[in-house]
């Protein structure tokens, strides 16, 4: 196997193994991924780069991949990074891994595999029973959230109505998380210039509130402005695109019913620039995850029930092709949501981090399974992420003028 070091043309070496050990300690000491506070990792990269811009770019590229893969629910950051520093530059092993995942299709998950997943995320017996109960209540199509409870001695599991929408979020990974009491604005149109939403941005900043903008599309300039200001901590504005396709055409309307808000549309003679911030409504909570957006609004039950009944009536009047679309909308509006309210003790943060990681990986575990490879088990989703990434790192090496160390 090739070694874990790179050697550049100027003989500078890049030690992935040592860097991995340092980052592993950071992850254990601080809840970095949960809080999305990557400054410590950035500082570590700078230290290890020894003032070499080339090394810093390469370090950051590899680590960002592992972080984003975990946020996409594809496995543990540590597990992905561990595999990379061991096998990334052995082409035969990557080819073997690719062949291995093609044989997993017919394999059914069993109790041993489930127990492996629990141990993989260091889930103890108490939290195992908790998770089993929550998974049973939610079902496969349900959603499970974890939050801090008000009791210092007792964990509570609560089942409520939450609404889970399938929306593309791969370009907004930095915004993944749960947000309490945010304001929502629904824009059935394309936002071309920052000036169109300038007033909303200013007032959101002054109110120190999260503002979720559901939209049909934004220019790169608008998206970049929101991203830069989010990174600086000057804005709490999150853009979520709702595609204008066959499924997404009515999604804005369904979200508007849940949040009890109006849709801003040029078809009604409305301008984005004239939206008044004080007229926007708040909902209890929103969670943004991997291609999933979950809305919780406890006062929406009656509106949603009436809306669902109208959809059922319309469903009975359409052909079979449209029936499927109505079924999906109705299912979204009747989703199960289970909230695990962990006891507020000294173990809360560590327990929440473990359970969050487990739940992110659980759906991939159920739908795609696991494989055994090189005396270790891997989620198939983790393996696929690694297979897709390796050619990209080879391309980046060539761009940077690097050659592999063969010691």
RODO-533470 format. One record per atom (N, C-alpha, C): x, y negated, z negated; residue in one letter. Coordinates in pm, whole numbers, padded with zeros to 5 digits, always signed. Atoms other than C-alpha are relative to their C-alpha. Example, Ala and Ser with C-alpha at 12.3 -4.5 7.8 and 13.67 -1.06 7.14 Angstrom:
residues 2
+00089+00119+00000A
+01230+00450-00780A
+00090-00120+00000A
-00082+00119+00006S
+01367+00106-00714S
-00077-00109-00073S
end
This chain:
residues 407
+00085+00120+00000X
+00000+00000+00000X
+00088-00124+00000X
-00073+00126+00003X
+00114-00355+00065X
-00010-00063-00136X
-00003+00057+00133X
+00205-00556-00237X
-00103-00112-00015X
+00100+00102+00029X
-00016-00814-00403X
+00052-00141+00021X
-00056+00133-00022X
+00213-01102-00310X
-00002-00034+00149X
-00028+00051-00134X
+00221-01315+00003X
+00142-00051+00001X
-00125+00073-00014X
+00553-01436+00134X
-00016-00092+00120X
+00014+00097-00106X
+00538-01754+00338X
+00131-00008+00078X
-00119+00013-00082X
+00782-01847+00610X
+00113-00070-00076X
-00103+00068+00079X
+00962-02066+00356X
+00034+00078-00127X
-00037-00095+00106X
+00996-01763+00121X
-00071-00026-00132X
+00076+00019+00123X
+00744-01891-00137X
-00099+00115-00016X
+00090-00113+00022X
+00547-01607-00293X
-00128-00044-00069X
+00130+00025+00059X
+00182-01602-00392X
-00041+00124-00078X
+00025-00116+00085X
+00108-01373-00686X
-00148+00006-00039X
+00143-00013+00029X
-00258-01274-00679X
-00026+00071-00132X
+00022-00078+00120X
-00225-01027-00962X
+00013-00085-00126X
-00019+00086+00117X
-00088-01279-01213X
-00111-00104-00010X
+00108+00098-00001X
-00345-01538-01107X
-00131+00064-00046X
+00121-00072+00040X
-00623-01279-01146X
-00006+00015-00152X
-00002-00021+00145X
-00516-01207-01504X
-00030-00131-00074X
+00024+00130+00063X
-00517-01579-01590X
-00147-00040+00011X
+00141+00036-00021X
-00863-01634-01440X
-00091+00090-00083X
+00080-00092+00081X
-00997-01325-01614X
-00008-00049-00145X
+00001+00053+00136X
-00897-01479-01947X
-00089-00123-00011X
+00087+00118+00000X
-01070-01806-01854X
-00147+00040-00001X
+00139-00044-00009X
-01389-01623-01765X
-00047+00055-00134X
+00037-00058+00129X
-01386-01437-02095X
-00013-00106-00109X
-00001+00101+00106X
-01312-01745-02305X
-00112-00102+00016X
+00097+00106-00026X
-01551-01990-02138X
-00103+00049+00100X
+00111-00043-00085X
-01888-01942-01972X
+00003-00077+00132X
-00024+00086-00115X
-01752-02092-01649X
-00104+00019+00109X
+00093-00022-00110X
-01975-01926-01392X
-00141-00039-00039X
+00136+00033+00044X
-02290-01970-01599X
-00023-00151+00002X
+00015+00144+00007X
-02225-02342-01645X
+00043-00072+00128X
-00047+00054-00128X
-02084-02389-01293X
+00103-00112-00022X
-00104+00099+00030X
-01797-02586-01448X
+00135+00060+00041X
-00117-00067-00055X
-01507-02485-01226X
+00129-00081-00016X
-00116+00088+00012X
-01267-02763-01334X
+00121+00075-00054X
-00113-00074+00057X
-01056-02524-01543X
+00066+00089+00106X
-00056-00082-00107X
-01015-02292-01245X
+00076-00088+00099X
-00069+00093-00090X
-00927-02590-01023X
+00137-00039-00057X
-00126+00037+00063X
-00659-02695-01273X
+00100+00115+00004X
-00088-00117-00004X
-00523-02342-01285X
+00057+00020+00141X
-00048-00013-00137X
-00501-02329-00906X
+00111-00101+00029X
-00101+00104-00023X
-00308-02655-00903X
+00133+00039-00066X
-00121-00042+00072X
-00062-02521-01163X
+00073+00110+00077X
-00063-00114-00068X
-00004-02199-00970X
+00048-00033+00140X
-00041+00034-00136X
+00031-02372-00635X
+00138-00063+00006X
-00134+00058+00007X
+00356-02539-00751X
+00019-00110+00107X
-00002+00112-00093X
+00277-02851-00545X
-00002+00041+00147X
+00011-00047-00138X
+00229-02637-00234X
-00146-00008+00044X
+00137+00016-00050X
-00082-02749-00044X
-00049+00130+00064X
+00035-00125-00066X
-00076-02424+00155X
-00047+00104-00100X
+00038-00099+00102X
-00084-02207-00154X
-00131-00039-00068X
+00121+00045+00067X
-00354-02420-00314X
-00123+00029+00085X
+00112-00028-00092X
-00579-02386-00006X
-00034+00148-00003X
+00024-00144-00005X
-00535-02010+00001X
-00059+00051-00132X
+00056-00037+00130X
-00595-01965-00372X
-00149-00036-00007X
+00136+00050+00013X
-00908-02177-00356X
-00095+00077+00091X
+00082-00073-00096X
-01040-01992-00051X
-00042+00136-00057X
+00028-00133+00054X
-01015-01652-00220X
-00091-00009-00121X
+00077+00010+00124X
-01155-01765-00555X
-00141-00051+00026X
+00134+00048-00035X
-01444-01960-00403X
-00086+00112+00056X
+00075-00114-00053X
-01542-01646-00215X
-00054+00086-00113X
+00042-00088+00110X
-01552-01439-00536X
-00109-00066-00084X
+00101+00072+00079X
-01748-01708-00723X
-00134+00000+00073X
+00124+00008-00076X
-02005-01751-00445X
-00064+00137+00018X
+00055-00135-00012X
-02041-01375-00403X
-00077+00038-00126X
+00073-00029+00123X
-02139-01345-00770X
-00129-00081-00006X
+00121+00083+00002X
-02383-01636-00739X
-00103+00050+00101X
+00094-00059-00096X
-02535-01459-00437X
-00052+00134-00048X
+00050-00124+00060X
-02609-01166-00669X
+00066+00124+00059X
-00066-00112-00066X
-02355-00945-00494X
+00097+00075-00090X
-00090-00071+00089X
-02166-00829-00800X
+00073-00096-00093X
-00073+00078+00099X
-01930-00948-01071X
+00121-00068+00063X
-00120+00072-00045X
-01667-01215-00999X
+00125+00081-00031X
-00119-00074+00042X
-01412-01013-01195X
+00019+00127+00083X
-00010-00124-00078X
-01494-00689-01010X
+00044-00028+00143X
-00035+00034-00138X
-01470-00856-00669X
+00146-00043+00009X
-00138+00048-00002X
-01144-01033-00751X
+00097+00114-00028X
-00083-00116+00035X
-01003-00715-00904X
+00023+00088+00123X
-00013-00083-00120X
-01074-00519-00585X
+00088-00069+00104X
-00077+00072-00100X
-00926-00792-00367X
+00149+00005-00028X
-00145+00004+00026X
-00594-00813-00547X
+00062+00139+00009X
-00053-00136-00014X
-00561-00434-00531X
+00010+00044+00146X
+00013-00068-00128X
-00672-00350-00178X
-00014-00091+00122X
+00038+00089-00108X
-00724-00662+00032X
+00086+00017+00125X
-00089-00003-00116X
-00423-00606+00257X
+00037+00142+00044X
-00016-00136-00049X
-00451-00233+00308X
-00114+00025+00098X
+00105-00007-00101X
-00643-00213+00636X
-00071+00135-00001X
+00061-00132-00001X
-00701+00161+00608X
-00106+00012-00110X
+00096-00006+00111X
-00872+00122+00271X
-00126-00078+00034X
+00118+00078-00039X
-01101-00149+00408X
-00082+00077+00103X
+00072-00082-00098X
-01189+00078+00704X
-00072+00115-00068X
+00063-00110+00075X
-01257+00364+00463X
-00122-00050-00077X
+00112+00059+00075X
-01480+00136+00256X
-00118-00024+00094X
+00105+00025-00099X
-01673+00037+00568X
-00072+00130+00037X
+00061-00128-00033X
-01730+00402+00656X
-00081+00055-00118X
+00065-00053+00119X
-01827+00485+00299X
-00142-00056-00017X
+00131+00059+00026X
-02117+00241+00279X
-00104+00044+00103X
+00097-00049-00098X
-02274+00389+00594X
-00063+00131-00044X
+00051-00130+00044X
-02330+00715+00405X
-00091-00011-00121X
+00074+00017+00124X
-02521+00565+00113X
-00150-00015+00022X
+00139+00031-00031X
-02855+00508+00291X
-00099+00098-00060X
+00094-00102+00047X
-03012+00836+00185X
+00013+00029-00149X
-00023-00029+00141X
-02885+00825-00172X
-00100-00074-00088X
+00095+00060+00093X
-03139+00760-00446X
+00072-00033-00131X
-00057+00035+00130X
-03043+00575-00762X
-00058+00090-00107X
+00047-00085+00109X
-03065+00789-01073X
+00032-00067-00134X
-00019+00058+00133X
-03049+00731-01447X
+00148-00021-00030X
-00143+00018+00023X
-02672+00781-01446X
+00051-00128+00066X
-00040+00122-00069X
-02630+00504-01189X
-00049-00123-00076X
+00055+00112+00076X
-02858+00275-01392X
+00082-00024-00126X
-00082+00012+00121X
-02657+00345-01706X
+00139-00056+00034X
-00129+00056-00042X
-02338+00270-01511X
-00012-00150+00017X
+00019+00144-00020X
-02479-00070-01412X
-00008-00072-00134X
+00008+00060+00133X
-02561-00141-01776X
+00138-00012-00064X
-00134+00003+00059X
-02210-00050-01889X
+00092-00093+00077X
-00079+00087-00087X
-02061-00242-01594X
-00007-00145-00048X
+00019+00135+00051X
-02205-00560-01747X
+00002-00005-00153X
-00015-00007+00146X
-02136-00451-02108X
-00131-00024-00075X
+00131+00013+00064X
-02506-00427-02197X
-00010+00103-00113X
+00009-00091+00115X
-02546-00281-02547X
-00139+00063-00007X
+00125-00076+00011X
-02829-00051-02660X
-00119-00091-00024X
+00110+00091+00031X
-03042-00333-02800X
-00046-00076+00125X
+00035+00073-00122X
-03027-00536-02479X
-00046+00093+00112X
+00047-00098-00098X
-03075-00220-02272X
-00150+00020-00016X
+00144-00019+00024X
-03415-00160-02434X
-00078-00125+00042X
+00062+00127-00036X
-03496-00527-02381X
-00018-00010+00152X
+00004+00008-00146X
-03414-00512-02011X
-00096+00101+00060X
+00091-00103-00050X
-03603-00188-01956X
-00146-00045-00014X
+00135+00049+00022X
-03916-00345-02104X
-00033-00113+00098X
+00023+00113-00090X
-03878-00664-01896X
-00016+00047+00144X
+00007-00052-00137X
-03818-00470-01573X
-00133+00072+00023X
+00129-00070-00011X
-04125-00255-01639X
-00115-00100+00014X
+00106+00100-00005X
-04342-00562-01698X
-00001-00076+00133X
-00010+00082-00121X
-04216-00752-01394X
-00028+00080+00126X
+00009-00076-00123X
-04214-00468-01144X
+00107-00046+00099X
-00107+00032-00094X
-03990-00477-00838X
-00021-00137+00065X
+00027+00127-00067X
-04163-00781-00685X
-00005-00118-00096X
+00007+00106+00100X
-04163-00977-01011X
+00133-00070-00019X
-00119+00080+00028X
-03911-01223-01148X
+00024-00003-00150X
-00035+00004+00142X
-03725-01221-01480X
+00093-00118-00024X
-00083+00114+00040X
-03586-01537-01639X
+00048+00020-00143X
-00055-00010+00135X
-03369-01567-01950X
+00020-00141-00054X
-00018+00131+00061X
-03378-01862-02188X
+00017+00014-00151X
-00017-00001+00145X
-03308-01958-02548X
-00136-00011-00069X
+00124+00005+00076X
-03594-01884-02787X
+00012-00093-00119X
+00000+00088+00118X
-03691-02078-03099X
+00026+00077-00129X
-00019-00084+00118X
-03645-01784-03335X
+00146+00043-00009X
-00141-00038+00018X
-03299-01716-03481X
+00019+00150-00022X
-00013-00141+00036X
-03376-01353-03559X
-00075+00094+00095X
+00085-00086-00081X
-03619-01227-03294X
+00001-00044+00146X
+00010+00024-00143X
-03612-01195-02916X
-00141+00032+00047X
+00138-00017-00045X
-03948-01234-02742X
-00004+00015+00152X
+00022-00017-00144X
-04058-01109-02399X
-00141-00048+00031X
+00129+00060-00032X
-04338-01311-02242X
-00026+00013+00150X
+00038-00013-00140X
-04522-01241-01916X
-00096-00114+00036X
+00085+00111-00042X
-04665-01546-01737X
-00007-00002+00153X
+00011+00014-00145X
-04760-01653-01387X
+00110-00091+00052X
-00103+00078-00068X
-04463-01766-01184X
-00013+00024+00148X
+00021-00008-00143X
-04447-01823-00812X
+00135+00001+00070X
-00132-00022-00059X
-04151-01690-00615X
-00009-00011+00152X
+00002+00023-00144X
-04088-01820-00262X
+00132+00045+00062X
-00119-00038-00076X
-03847-01670-00011X
+00041-00118+00088X
-00049+00116-00074X
-03651-01972+00112X
+00151+00010+00017X
-00145-00008-00022X
-03302-02001+00263X
+00076-00093-00093X
-00077+00082+00095X
-03058-02117-00006X
+00150+00020+00013X
-00143-00032-00011X
-02721-01995+00122X
+00088-00125+00011X
-00078+00123-00016X
-02614-02354+00197X
-00007-00091-00122X
+00013+00083+00121X
-02707-02485-00149X
+00038+00079-00125X
-00043-00085+00111X
-02524-02236-00372X
+00034-00083-00124X
-00042+00083+00114X
-02391-02520-00590X
-00119-00041-00087X
+00118+00042+00076X
-02749-02599-00696X
-00070+00117-00070X
+00064-00115+00063X
-02828-02245-00818X
-00012-00024-00150X
+00019+00016+00143X
-02975-02255-01168X
-00145-00027-00034X
+00134+00032+00050X
-03281-02335-01382X
-00005-00147-00040X
+00014+00142+00030X
-03408-02692-01416X
-00135-00025-00067X
+00120+00024+00080X
-03657-02805-01680X
-00066-00133+00039X
+00082+00120-00019X
-03936-03055-01608X
+00049-00092+00113X
-00046+00085-00110X
-03808-03175-01268X
-00118-00066+00072X
+00099+00058-00091X
-03996-03409-01036X
+00015+00066+00137X
+00001-00059-00134X
-04094-03275-00694X
-00053-00100+00100X
+00056+00075-00111X
-04144-03450-00363X
-00004+00093+00121X
+00023-00089-00114X
-04284-03270-00058X
+00000-00083+00127X
-00013+00079-00122X
-04174-03410+00278X
-00012+00091+00122X
+00022-00081-00120X
-04318-03253+00591X
+00061-00073+00120X
-00070+00070-00106X
-04055-03402+00816X
+00150+00006-00018X
-00147-00001-00003X
-03687-03456+00894X
+00053-00130-00058X
-00060+00118+00061X
-03475-03694+00685X
+00131-00030+00073X
-00114+00032-00086X
-03232-03864+00921X
+00104-00085-00071X
-00092+00096+00062X
-03083-04144+00709X
-00019-00006-00151X
+00005+00013+00146X
-02998-04189+00341X
-00092-00113-00041X
+00083+00116+00033X
-03182-04522+00350X
-00147+00038-00020X
+00139-00041+00013X
-03512-04333+00382X
-00034+00046-00141X
+00025-00050+00136X
-03472-04182+00034X
+00080-00077-00104X
-00086+00077+00091X
-03249-04449-00120X
-00072-00038-00129X
+00076+00042+00118X
-03522-04574-00354X
-00022+00118-00095X
+00021-00120+00083X
-03596-04220-00476X
+00129+00037-00074X
-00128-00035+00061X
-03225-04158-00543X
+00031-00095-00115X
-00028+00099+00104X
-03188-04480-00739X
-00084+00024-00125X
+00091-00014+00114X
-03494-04421-00956X
+00021+00133-00072X
-00033-00127+00064X
-03401-04057-01018X
+00121-00017-00090X
-00121+00027+00079X
-03060-04177-01138X
-00034-00078-00127X
+00037+00083+00115X
-03213-04441-01364X
-00080+00079-00103X
+00085-00078+00091X
-03465-04194-01510X
+00074+00119-00058X
-00079-00117+00044X
-03193-03927-01555X
-00084+00127+00008X
+00084-00117-00023X
-03436-03670-01416X
+00050+00077+00122X
-00025-00078-00120X
-03387-03384-01175X
-00111-00028+00100X
+00096+00021-00107X
-03557-03452-00842X
+00023+00108+00106X
-00008-00106-00101X
-03629-03160-00608X
-00069-00050+00126X
+00056+00044-00127X
-03680-03260-00244X
-00023+00121+00090X
+00034-00102-00098X
-03862-03001-00035X
-00017-00072+00134X
-00003+00071-00128X
-03809-03095+00330X
+00008+00099+00114X
-00010-00083-00121X
-03809-02963+00687X
+00142-00001+00058X
-00136+00008-00050X
-03453-03071+00757X
+00063-00133-00041X
-00075+00122+00034X
-03181-03326+00672X
+00122-00008+00089X
-00123+00019-00076X
-02895-03473+00869X
+00120+00035-00086X
-00123-00033+00073X
-02540-03377+00774X
+00041-00115-00091X
-00037+00117+00079X
-02486-03732+00648X
-00078-00003-00132X
+00083-00001+00121X
-02777-03706+00403X
+00042+00113-00093X
-00040-00115+00081X
-02676-03359+00285X
+00135-00025-00068X
-00133+00027+00056X
-02314-03469+00235X
-00008-00103-00112X
+00015+00103+00104X
-02420-03778+00036X
-00054+00063-00129X
+00056-00065+00118X
-02630-03565-00199X
+00103+00092-00066X
-00100-00093+00052X
-02352-03307-00234X
+00112-00072-00074X
-00110+00075+00063X
-02078-03562-00312X
-00044-00060-00133X
+00049+00062+00123X
-02290-03742-00570X
-00036+00103-00106X
+00024-00109+00096X
-02391-03411-00730X
+00132+00040-00065X
-00131-00038+00052X
-02024-03318-00766X
+00054-00104-00097X
-00047+00108+00088X
-01951-03656-00925X
-00085-00012-00126X
+00090+00011+00114X
-02245-03617-01163X
-00082-00128+00000X
+00075+00126-00007X
-02406-03941-01042X
-00144+00020+00045X
+00136-00028-00042X
-02718-03778-00897X
-00043+00139-00044X
+00056-00129+00033X
-02947-03494-01000X
-00107+00036+00103X
+00095-00021-00109X
-03116-03455-00663X
+00036+00127+00076X
-00023-00131-00061X
-03155-03109-00509X
-00087+00015+00124X
+00078-00019-00123X
-03259-03057-00144X
-00028+00148+00026X
+00036-00137-00035X
-03446-02739-00052X
-00076-00003+00132X
+00063+00002-00131X
-03528-02679+00312X
-00109+00107+00010X
+00109-00093-00029X
-03859-02518+00406X
-00009+00010+00152X
-00004-00011-00147X
-03821-02386+00763X
-00138-00021+00063X
+00125+00022-00072X
-04082-02489+01014X
-00019+00116+00097X
+00023-00119-00082X
-04145-02135+01137X
-00136+00058-00035X
+00131-00059+00018X
-04441-01899+01135X
-00035+00022-00146X
+00025-00024+00142X
-04400-01813+00767X
+00008-00129-00080X
-00022+00120+00081X
-04276-02149+00643X
-00096-00113+00026X
+00086+00111-00038X
-04538-02362+00814X
-00100-00036-00110X
+00096+00025+00107X
-04778-02322+00518X
+00062+00000-00139X
-00065-00009+00131X
-04520-02289+00240X
-00006-00133-00076X
+00008+00130+00067X
-04514-02663+00168X
-00138-00019-00064X
+00136+00014+00054X
-04891-02655+00121X
-00018+00083-00125X
+00012-00087+00117X
-04870-02362-00121X
+00075-00058-00120X
-00078+00060+00108X
-04597-02533-00325X
-00071-00125-00053X
+00072+00121+00041X
-04801-02855-00328X
-00118+00035-00090X
+00112-00044+00085X
-05098-02664-00476X
+00050+00034-00140X
-00057-00040+00129X
-04879-02517-00751X
+00042-00122-00081X
-00055+00117+00071X
-04720-02852-00837X
-00098-00116-00010X
+00104+00104+00005X
-05040-03057-00790X
+00053-00133+00054X
-00056+00120-00061X
-04872-03302-00558X
-00043-00009+00145X
+00036+00020-00140X
-04936-03448-00212X
+00121+00021+00090X
-00105-00014-00100X
-04738-03376+00102X
+00012-00130+00079X
-00026+00120-00079X
-04578-03678+00270X
+00020+00042+00145X
-00006-00041-00140X
-04634-03649+00645X
-00027-00118+00091X
+00022+00106-00099X
-04605-03881+00944X
-00134+00018+00070X
+00130-00025-00062X
-04921-03716+01076X
-00111-00072-00074X
+00099+00076+00079X
-05105-03899+00797X
+00037-00149-00004X
-00041+00139-00005X
-04930-04226+00884X
+00088-00042-00115X
-00082+00030+00117X
-04696-04203+00585X
+00148-00010+00037X
-00145+00015-00020X
-04331-04312+00574X
+00074+00050-00123X
-00080-00051+00112X
-04066-04141+00362X
+00049-00115-00087X
-00058+00114+00073X
-03921-04480+00265X
-00099-00070-00093X
+00101+00067+00084X
-04250-04589+00104X
-00047+00086-00117X
+00039-00086+00113X
-04274-04300-00145X
+00030-00071-00132X
-00019+00062+00132X
-04321-04436-00497X
+00036+00107-00101X
-00054-00101+00092X
-04115-04246-00753X
-00098+00031-00114X
+00087-00019+00116X
-04366-04299-01035X
-00124+00083+00032X
+00117-00080-00038X
-04637-04118-00836X
+00033+00149+00012X
-00041-00140-00013X
-04435-03795-00815X
-00035+00077-00127X
+00038-00082+00114X
-04542-03509-01040X
+00117+00085-00048X
-00098-00092+00058X
-04334-03291-01272X
-00061+00138-00013X
+00044-00134+00035X
-04355-02917-01313X
+00084+00050-00117X
-00068-00048+00121X
-04246-02711-01612X
+00145+00042+00028X
-00134-00053-00026X
-03948-02543-01448X
+00011+00047+00144X
-00029-00057-00130X
-03788-02445-01123X
+00133+00074-00009X
-00127-00073-00006X
-03519-02184-01060X
+00036+00022+00145X
-00052-00018-00135X
-03305-02174-00747X
+00104+00111-00005X
-00091-00115+00001X
-03131-01845-00674X
+00025+00042+00145X
-00037-00049-00132X
-03018-01633-00379X
-00124+00022+00086X
+00116-00006-00090X
-03286-01700-00114X
-00132+00013-00074X
+00122-00001+00080X
-03544-01733-00391X
-00014-00133-00073X
+00031+00119+00079X
-03709-02040-00539X
-00125+00032-00082X
+00109-00035+00091X
-03930-01982-00845X
-00053-00125-00068X
+00065+00114+00064X
-04180-02239-00971X
-00086+00048-00115X
+00082-00029+00117X
-04339-02232-01316X
-00074-00128-00038X
+00082+00116+00034X
-04627-02465-01392X
-00127+00051-00067X
+00104-00068+00077X
-04861-02354-01668X
-00141-00055+00024X
+00133+00057-00024X
-05144-02590-01569X
-00048+00020+00143X
+00035-00017-00141X
-05161-02463-01212X
-00094+00118+00025X
+00074-00125-00020X
-05359-02142-01270X
-00132-00019+00074X
+00133+00019-00060X
-05704-02277-01177X
+00012-00042+00147X
-00019+00044-00139X
-05582-02458-00863X
+00047+00114+00087X
-00054-00111-00078X
-05385-02156-00747X
-00107+00107+00023X
+00107-00099-00015X
-05680-01924-00810X
-00098-00042+00109X
+00092+00050-00104X
-05912-02142-00598X
+00064+00005+00139X
-00073-00002-00127X
-05646-02172-00328X
+00010+00142+00053X
-00013-00140-00040X
-05595-01796-00323X
-00133+00054+00053X
+00131-00044-00047X
-05970-01735-00286X
-00030-00052+00140X
+00017+00055-00134X
-05975-01966+00017X
+00084+00078+00102X
-00085-00078-00090X
-05684-01774+00169X
-00060+00138+00028X
+00065-00129-00020X
-05870-01447+00115X
-00115-00009+00099X
+00110+00020-00096X
-06170-01584+00302X
+00054-00013+00142X
-00058+00020-00133X
-05952-01698+00592X
+00061+00129+00053X
-00062-00127-00040X
-05771-01364+00594X
-00101+00092+00066X
+00103-00091-00054X
-06096-01181+00664X
-00048-00042+00138X
+00048+00051-00128X
-06149-01393+00975X
+00106-00002+00109X
-00109+00005-00098X
-05815-01345+01152X
+00034+00140+00049X
-00041-00129-00055X
-05657-01070+01362X
+00108+00064-00086X
-00095-00078+00081X
-05419-00805+01228X
+00137-00066-00009X
-00133+00062+00001X
-05107-01000+01326X
+00010-00108-00106X
-00001+00107+00099X
-05202-01297+01108X
-00031+00050-00140X
+00033-00057+00131X
-05329-01074+00827X
+00126+00019-00084X
-00126-00022+00071X
-04969-00988+00735X
+00052-00130-00062X
-00046+00129+00052X
-04881-01357+00694X
-00085-00044-00119X
+00086+00035+00112X
-05183-01417+00472X
+00030+00087-00121X
-00032-00092+00111X
-05094-01111+00264X
+00124-00047-00075X
-00123+00046+00064X
-04746-01249+00199X
-00025-00125-00082X
+00031+00122+00075X
-04881-01589+00095X
-00075+00032-00128X
+00080-00037+00118X
-05134-01432-00140X
+00086+00070-00104X
-00089-00070+00092X
-04869-01205-00290X
+00092-00098-00073X
-00085+00103+00062X
-04642-01505-00352X
-00074-00076-00108X
+00079+00079+00094X
-04923-01687-00530X
-00054+00082-00117X
+00043-00085+00112X
-04988-01391-00762X
+00117+00077-00059X
-00121-00070+00048X
-04631-01299-00859X
+00003+00010-00151X
-00024-00016+00143X
-04542-01168-01202X
+00130-00069-00039X
-00121+00062+00053X
-04294-01364-01407X
+00015+00039-00146X
-00028-00040+00137X
-04135-01231-01725X
+00115-00087-00053X
-00103+00084+00062X
-03937-01460-01956X
+00053+00070-00125X
-00065-00054+00119X
-03688-01315-02204X
+00051-00117-00082X
-00041+00109+00089X
-03653-01561-02493X
+00093+00058-00107X
-00100-00058+00089X
-03330-01458-02663X
+00005-00075-00132X
-00008+00065+00131X
-03289-01525-03032X
+00118-00098-00003X
-00096+00110+00001X
-03095-01844-03103X
+00104+00022-00110X
-00106-00027+00097X
-02795-01698-03284X
+00136-00022+00065X
-00136+00027-00050X
-02417-01710-03237X
+00034+00085+00123X
-00027-00086-00115X
-02436-01435-02973X
-00082-00039+00122X
+00093+00035-00109X
-02688-01617-02752X
+00071-00017+00134X
-00066+00028-00127X
-02446-01743-02486X
+00058+00125+00065X
-00060-00121-00056X
-02260-01414-02444X
-00108+00098+00046X
+00109-00089-00040X
-02585-01214-02436X
-00068-00049+00127X
+00067+00055-00118X
-02741-01448-02184X
+00084+00020+00125X
-00087-00017-00116X
-02439-01435-01955X
-00003+00144+00050X
+00002-00141-00040X
-02436-01055-01957X
-00133+00037+00067X
+00131-00036-00053X
-02811-01025-01898X
-00025-00069+00134X
+00014+00070-00128X
-02809-01291-01623X
+00074+00072+00112X
-00079-00069-00101X
-02532-01111-01438X
-00065+00134+00038X
+00065-00128-00026X
-02710-00778-01475X
-00122-00018+00090X
+00124+00020-00076X
-03040-00913-01343X
+00028-00045+00143X
-00033+00043-00136X
-02874-01082-01045X
+00040+00120+00085X
-00048-00116-00075X
-02717-00751-00946X
-00105+00110+00010X
+00094-00112+00009X
-03015-00530-01034X
-00079+00021+00129X
+00081-00015-00122X
-03224-00603-00724X
+00084+00060+00113X
-00088-00061-00101X
-02927-00525-00498X
+00027+00146-00032X
-00021-00138+00043X
-02868-00210-00700X
-00118+00087+00044X
+00119-00078-00034X
-03227-00094-00643X
-00015+00013+00151X
+00027-00003-00144X
-03246-00187-00275X
+00114+00061+00083X
-00113-00044-00081X
-02893-00095-00161X
+00082+00112-00063X
-00070-00110+00066X
-02747+00139-00423X
+00144-00030-00034X
-00142+00011+00034X
-02388+00203-00529X
+00077+00109+00073X
-00087-00102-00058X
-02093+00399-00393X
+00114+00029-00098X
-00122-00033+00074X
-01796+00577-00551X
+00116-00009+00098X
-00110+00026-00092X
-01470+00463-00398X
+00128-00023-00080X
-00129+00012+00066X
-01109+00503-00511X
-00014+00011-00152X
+00019-00029+00143X
-01212+00644-00849X
-00073-00111-00075X
+00080+00100+00067X
-01442+00353-00920X
-00133-00017+00075X
+00130+00025-00063X
-01806+00266-00854X
-00008-00146+00040X
+00021+00134-00050X
-01906-00038-00652X
-00144-00015+00044X
+00127+00031-00063X
-02236-00199-00571X
+00021-00008+00151X
-00012+00008-00146X
-02296-00163-00197X
+00007-00146+00044X
-00003+00142-00035X
-02360-00538-00186X
+00140-00059-00023X
-00137+00045+00026X
-02016-00597-00341X
+00094+00047+00111X
-00084-00057-00106X
-01852-00366-00087X
-00020-00075+00132X
+00028+00069-00125X
-02024-00542+00203X
+00059-00141+00000X
-00061+00133+00011X
-01912-00884+00078X
+00150+00007+00028X
-00144-00015-00017X
-01552-00763+00065X
+00035+00030+00146X
-00025-00036-00140X
-01568-00607+00414X
-00015-00121+00091X
+00024+00119-00083X
-01707-00929+00562X
+00107-00107-00022X
-00094+00106+00035X
-01450-01145+00383X
+00141+00026+00051X
-00140-00031-00030X
-01124-00964+00462X
+00045-00054+00137X
-00046+00058-00127X
-01110-01058+00835X
+00016-00152-00007X
-00009+00146+00012X
-01167-01422+00734X
+00129-00042-00070X
-00123+00036+00069X
-00871-01421+00496X
+00122+00023+00091X
-00108-00021-00097X
-00650-01277+00772X
+00008-00118+00097X
+00002+00117-00088X
-00761-01561+00999X
+00060-00122-00070X
-00051+00114+00073X
-00685-01815+00728X
+00152+00011-00018X
-00144-00021+00010X
-00339-01661+00677X
+00072-00043+00127X
-00062+00039-00128X
-00264-01704+01046X
+00000-00151+00018X
+00009+00146-00013X
-00383-02065+01036X
+00106-00069-00086X
-00095+00061+00091X
-00150-02136+00744X
+00144+00041+00028X
-00134-00043-00036X
+00148-01966+00908X
+00062+00093-00103X
-00049-00089+00105X
+00177-01696+00639X
+00023+00141+00057X
-00022-00140-00035X
+00317-01344+00671X
-00007+00081-00129X
+00013-00083+00119X
+00257-01052+00436X
+00136+00048-00050X
-00117-00059+00063X
+00520-00939+00192X
-00012+00152+00006X
+00007-00146-00014X
+00602-00571+00254X
+00091+00070-00098X
-00090-00060+00099X
+00816-00506-00052X
-00069+00116-00067X
end
